[in-house]
Structures are given as structure tokens and as C-alpha cells.
Amino acid sequence: MWTVIYIAPTAKVAEMIKSKLTEEGFLVKCRPVNMSKQQFEILVPSGELDEVQEVLNLILHP
């Protein structure tokens, strides 16, 4: 089961987060939330949620 961990404000931010999480070895999906607002959900398998949240914090707040 996939869980949303973050909603990125732009495609560029979503791709950057996806790329960095993938480099860390996580499975990641991105999907548009609302095409008019250009927001994107970042999804990961629910079993990896805790580990991904730690890495995501480092990405967003270096």
C-alpha cells in the first residue's frame, strides 16, 4: 500500500525529492494532485514510512 508523505508545490520540487529518495534506495511515486494548482503527491510504500520521513526531513531541512 502506498502512502502520501509530502505534497510538493511544483513538478520541479517533486522530481528533486523523488530523485533524492530514490538515490537513498526507496521506492517512490509522484502523481499530480490537482492539475490547476500543479501540486504533486510524493508516495512511498507504507512499510518504509518511518525511514523515509527521516530522510525527507534531511532533504527539506538540510
N, C-alpha and C positions, 0 to 999 in steps of 0.2 A: 504494500500500500504506500502511495506517495503522499507526502505531507508538505504543505507550503511553509517555508521558513522565512521568506522575505518577499516583499513586493518592491521591485526596482522601479524607479521613476522613468527610466528611459531604456531603450534597447541596448545602448552602449554600456550602461551600468550593469544590466542583466548579463550581458555577454562577458564582461570583465569578471563578475562574481562566479559565473558558471565556469569560466576558464580556470580561475584560481582554485576553486573547489575540485575540479577535475584533476588538476595537477597534484592535489593532495590525495587523490585516489578515490574520491567519492563519485557515485553515480548522481548526475544532476540533470534535471529537465527545466526548460523555460517555456512558458506559454503566456500569450497576451491575456490580460485581464479584461481590458475594455479598449477596443481599437481607437475610440475617440480620445482617450486620455493617454494612450501609449504607455500604459503600465504593464509590467511583466512579473508573473509569479515565478519564484525560484522554488523548485520542488526537489525533495530528496526522499529516499526510502525511509519510512518511519523508524526502522531499526537503527538507523545511523544518526538519528536526530540530535542526540546529546553531543556526539563528536563533531558533527557539522556545525552546530551552534557555537562551539568553542572556536573553530577555525573561522567562521563567519565574523565573529567579534573581532578577531585579529585583522581580518581583511578590511572591515568597516572602520575600525578604530586602531590604527597602527601605533 
